[in-house]
Amino acid sequence: MEFFGFTLFSGLSGGRLLAVAAVIFVVGLVLTIKGGDWFVDSASWFAEATGIPKFVVGATVVSFATTLPELLVSVRAAMNGSAQLAIGNAIGSVTANTTLIMGVSLVAMAGIISRKSFSLKGGLLLGAIVGLTLLSLGGLLPTWSAFVLWAIFLIFMVSNLIEGKKGAENDEIDVYEKKDIPSKILFFIIGTASIVFGAEFLVSSGKTIALGIGISETIIGFTVIALGTSLPELVTTLTAIRKKESALSVGNIVGANIIDTTLILPLCAVINGSALPVERINLIFDFPICILACAVAVIPTIIMGRFKKWQGFALLTIYALYMLFLVLNETGAIMLK
């Protein structure tokens, strides 16, 4: 059983390994659920105490925390010469975040959102995906493209800093809240660690259990592993839904997607030192689906100034069709590689 790339319990097999995996699965489940509570509560408190809009907090602090595992894994892969996998993983993650996680969020809790705050960030996300597609049309993502994508990331961060500063100037933390700062920061850190480790425990033990009971690796890849890469964002979103923090949830998804495409992916290209190869299936299927999903999430919201439930159902439909296609393509029912 692997944890963060390290093999543990290699001496166990059969029933004992399954028993250990089951215990670890339960521990992972508890960690992610409780960690999600601490994480969202502390992030929400931070937004309310400082006056910074919750969408901005979700798009920055929360997004960086939930994408930390992807950043570490991607950097390690690039350093080991496997950066060519970064594009497919990044686009797949953005598609899953937008179609599945945002879809669930909008179906459960669609509502009004600041048009001014969302328009720029939503536009940056859509622009980043379209730009990434255009830069990759030759079958390679050139190293110099990192600077183009980093420019988008810089605009994203500057806009958040400006909004955060304006919000903080309009609100002050009272004496009681100042005393709470150390404990809230501690719970945010503990919540982040709980989600990260809990997600890893769930994915690793879930894969072991699935293999142990005879489920094929193909099915595991499209369920346990695919879900696992977006599990921190999913946990945060489900917790935010339960606590009625829609702005925090949507901000987290948008921010995580922008970080994936404009920070992590370019970093892999630079570390790799050469252009990243882009597969044919990425160009003719993954990129267009990702653009479609982001367009459904962003364009109607900018026009209407709010999210609608139909967007959530549309995104979930795209996700279901996307996963069906991947399974059919992987099993050879259709050939598009």
C-alpha positions in Angstrom: 0.0 0.0 0.0 1.5 3.4 -1.0 1.3 6.7 0.8 2.7 9.8 -0.9 4.9 7.5 -3.0 6.2 5.4 -0.1 5.3 1.7 0.2 4.1 0.6 3.6 2.8 -2.8 4.9 4.6 -4.6 2.2 4.9 -7.6 4.4 1.1 -8.1 4.7 -1.1 -9.8 2.2 -4.6 -11.2 1.8 -7.0 -10.7 4.6 -4.6 -8.9 6.9 -3.8 -6.3 4.3 -7.5 -5.8 3.6 -8.2 -5.4 7.3 -5.4 -2.8 7.7 -6.7 -1.0 4.5 -10.2 -1.0 6.0 -9.0 0.6 9.2 -7.0 3.2 7.3 -10.0 3.9 5.1 -12.1 4.7 8.2 -9.3 6.9 9.7 -9.1 8.7 6.3 -12.8 9.3 6.3 -12.8 10.7 9.8 -9.8 12.9 9.1 -11.4 14.4 5.9 -14.8 15.0 7.5 -13.5 16.6 10.7 -10.7 18.4 8.8 -13.2 19.9 6.5 -15.2 21.3 9.4 -12.1 22.9 10.9 -10.9 24.1 7.6 -14.1 25.8 6.4 -14.9 27.2 9.9 -11.5 28.9 10.2 -11.5 30.2 6.6 -15.0 31.6 7.1 -14.0 33.2 10.4 -10.9 34.7 8.7 -13.2 36.3 6.0 -15.7 37.7 8.5 -13.0 39.0 10.9 -11.0 40.8 8.2 -13.8 41.9 6.0 -12.2 40.2 3.0 -14.9 38.7 0.7 -15.4 35.0 1.2 -15.1 34.4 -2.5 -11.6 36.0 -2.4 -10.6 33.9 0.7 -11.8 30.8 -1.1 -9.9 31.7 -4.3 -6.6 32.3 -2.5 -6.0 30.9 1.0 -8.4 27.9 0.7 -7.4 27.1 -2.9 -3.7 27.1 -2.2 -4.3 24.7 0.7 -6.4 22.3 -1.3 -4.1 22.3 -4.3 -1.0 21.8 -2.1 -1.0 18.0 -2.7 -1.2 18.5 -6.5 1.7 21.0 -6.3 3.9 18.6 -4.4 3.1 15.6 -6.6 3.6 17.6 -9.8 6.9 19.1 -8.7 8.1 15.6 -7.7 7.0 14.2 -11.0 8.8 16.9 -13.0 12.0 16.4 -11.0 11.8 12.7 -11.8 11.4 13.3 -15.5 7.7 12.6 -15.7 6.4 16.1 -16.3 4.8 15.0 -19.6 1.9 13.7 -17.5 1.3 17.2 -16.1 -0.9 18.5 -18.9 -3.4 15.6 -18.9 -3.5 15.6 -15.1 -4.0 19.4 -14.9 -6.7 19.5 -17.5 -8.4 16.5 -16.1 -8.3 18.0 -12.6 -9.8 21.3 -13.9 -12.6 19.4 -15.7 -13.4 17.3 -12.6 -13.4 20.4 -10.3 -15.6 22.4 -12.6 -18.1 19.7 -13.8 -18.4 17.5 -10.7 -17.5 19.6 -7.7 -18.9 23.0 -8.9 -21.9 21.1 -10.4 -22.7 19.6 -7.0 -22.3 22.9 -5.3 -24.6 24.8 -7.8 -27.3 22.1 -7.6 -27.3 22.2 -3.8 -26.7 25.9 -3.3 -26.9 28.2 -6.4 -27.2 31.9 -5.6 -26.1 35.4 -6.0 -22.4 36.2 -6.3 -20.5 39.5 -6.7 -20.4 40.1 -10.5 -17.4 42.4 -10.1 -15.4 39.8 -8.1 -16.4 36.8 -10.2 -16.2 38.3 -13.7 -12.4 38.9 -13.7 -11.5 35.6 -12.0 -14.0 33.6 -14.1 -12.7 35.4 -17.2 -9.1 34.6 -16.2 -9.9 30.9 -15.8 -11.6 30.7 -19.2 -8.7 32.7 -20.7 -6.1 30.4 -19.1 -7.7 27.3 -20.6 -8.2 28.8 -24.0 -4.6 30.1 -23.9 -3.3 26.8 -22.8 -5.1 25.1 -25.7 -3.7 27.6 -28.3 -0.2 27.3 -26.9 -0.4 23.5 -27.2 -1.8 23.2 -30.8 1.6 22.2 -32.2 1.6 19.1 -30.0 4.0 20.6 -27.5 3.7 23.2 -24.7 6.8 25.3 -25.0 8.8 26.2 -21.9 8.4 29.9 -22.7 4.7 29.6 -22.3 5.2 29.4 -18.6 5.7 33.2 -18.6 2.4 33.8 -20.4 0.5 31.6 -17.9 2.4 33.1 -14.9 1.2 36.5 -16.1 -2.4 35.4 -15.8 -1.6 34.0 -12.4 -0.1 37.4 -11.4 -3.2 39.3 -12.5 -5.3 36.8 -10.5 -3.2 37.4 -7.3 -3.0 41.2 -7.7 -6.8 41.4 -8.1 -7.3 39.3 -5.0 -4.9 41.5 -3.0 -6.7 44.6 -4.1 -10.1 43.2 -3.2 -8.7 41.9 0.1 -7.2 45.3 1.0 -10.4 47.1 0.3 -12.4 44.6 2.3 -10.0 44.8 5.3 -10.1 48.6 5.2 -13.9 48.5 5.6 -13.8 46.2 8.7 -11.8 45.9 11.8 -11.1 42.9 14.1 -12.3 43.6 17.6 -10.3 42.7 20.7 -12.1 39.4 21.3 -11.5 38.3 17.7 -7.8 39.2 17.9 -7.4 36.8 20.8 -8.9 34.1 18.6 -6.4 34.5 15.8 -3.8 32.0 17.0 -6.4 29.3 17.6 -8.1 29.9 14.2 -4.7 29.7 12.4 -3.9 26.5 14.2 -7.3 24.9 13.3 -6.8 26.0 9.7 -3.4 24.3 9.5 -4.7 21.2 11.3 -7.8 21.1 9.0 -5.6 21.4 5.9 -3.3 18.6 7.1 -6.3 16.4 8.0 -7.8 16.8 4.6 -4.5 16.2 2.8 -3.6 13.1 4.8 -7.2 11.9 5.0 -7.5 12.1 1.2 -4.3 10.2 0.7 -5.4 7.5 3.2 -8.8 7.2 1.5 -7.3 6.9 -2.0 -4.5 4.4 -1.0 -6.7 2.2 1.1 -9.6 2.4 -1.3 -7.3 1.2 -4.2 -6.0 -1.6 -2.0 -9.5 -2.8 -1.0 -10.7 -2.5 -4.6 -7.8 -4.6 -5.9 -8.3 -7.1 -3.1 -11.9 -7.8 -4.0 -11.2 -8.1 -7.7 -12.2 -4.8 -9.2 -10.1 -4.0 -12.3 -7.4 -1.4 -12.3 -9.2 0.5 -15.2 -12.3 1.0 -13.1 -10.2 1.9 -10.0 -8.4 4.5 -12.1 -11.6 6.2 -13.2 -13.2 6.1 -9.8 -10.9 6.0 -6.7 -7.9 7.6 -8.2 -9.8 10.2 -10.4 -11.9 11.2 -7.4 -8.9 11.2 -5.1 -7.0 13.9 -7.0 -9.9 16.3 -6.4 -10.9 15.0 -3.0 -9.6 18.1 -1.0 -11.7 20.4 -3.1 -14.7 18.0 -2.9 -14.5 17.8 0.9 -14.2 21.6 1.2 -17.2 22.0 -1.1 -19.4 19.5 0.7 -18.5 21.0 4.0 -19.2 24.5 2.7 -22.6 23.4 1.3 -23.5 22.0 4.8 -22.5 25.3 6.4 -24.1 27.4 3.6 -20.9 29.0 2.5 -21.4 29.1 -1.2 -19.0 31.9 -2.0 -16.2 30.1 -0.2 -17.0 26.9 -2.2 -17.1 28.5 -5.6 -14.0 30.7 -4.8 -12.1 27.6 -3.9 -13.0 25.8 -7.2 -12.2 28.8 -9.4 -8.9 29.5 -7.5 -7.8 25.9 -7.6 -8.4 25.7 -11.3 -6.4 28.9 -12.0 -3.6 27.6 -9.7 -3.5 24.3 -11.6 -3.3 25.8 -15.0 -1.3 29.0 -14.5 1.1 28.1 -11.6 1.6 24.3 -11.2 1.6 23.4 -14.9 4.1 26.2 -15.9 6.3 25.2 -13.0 6.5 21.7 -14.3 7.5 22.9 -17.7 10.3 25.0 -16.3 11.6 22.2 -14.0 11.4 19.8 -16.9 13.6 22.2 -18.9 12.0 21.3 -22.2 8.6 21.5 -24.0 5.9 19.3 -22.5 4.4 16.9 -25.1 0.6 17.2 -25.6 -1.2 14.0 -26.7 -3.7 14.0 -29.5 -6.6 13.0 -27.2 -5.8 16.1 -25.1 -6.2 18.4 -28.1 -9.3 16.9 -29.7 -11.2 15.9 -26.5 -9.8 17.0 -23.1 -9.2 20.7 -24.0 -12.5 21.2 -25.7 -14.5 19.6 -22.9 -12.6 21.7 -20.3 -13.3 24.9 -22.3 -17.0 23.9 -22.6 -17.3 23.2 -18.8 -15.6 26.5 -17.9 -17.8 28.4 -20.4 -21.0 26.9 -18.9 -19.8 27.9 -15.4 -18.5 31.3 -16.2 -20.3 33.0 -19.1 -24.0 32.8 -17.9 -22.9 33.8 -14.4 -21.2 37.0 -15.7 -24.3 37.8 -17.8 -26.9 37.1 -15.1 -24.8 38.1 -12.0 -25.7 34.9 -10.3 -25.4 31.1 -10.5 -28.4 29.0 -11.6 -29.3 25.4 -10.7 -29.5 24.5 -14.4 -25.7 25.3 -14.7 -25.1 22.7 -12.0 -27.2 20.0 -13.8 -25.5 20.9 -17.1 -22.0 20.5 -15.5 -22.9 17.2 -13.9 -24.2 15.9 -17.2 -20.9 17.0 -18.9 -19.0 15.1 -16.2 -21.0 11.9 -16.6 -20.5 12.0 -20.4 -16.8 12.8 -20.0 -16.3 9.8 -17.6 -18.3 7.5 -19.9 -16.1 8.5 -22.8 -12.9 7.9 -20.9 -14.0 4.5 -19.8 -15.1 3.5 -23.4 -11.8 4.8 -24.8 -9.7 3.1 -22.2 -11.5 -0.3 -22.7 -11.3 0.0 -26.5 -15.0 0.3 -27.1 -14.0 3.5 -29.0 -10.5 4.5 -30.2 -9.4 8.0 -29.9 -5.8 8.0 -28.7 
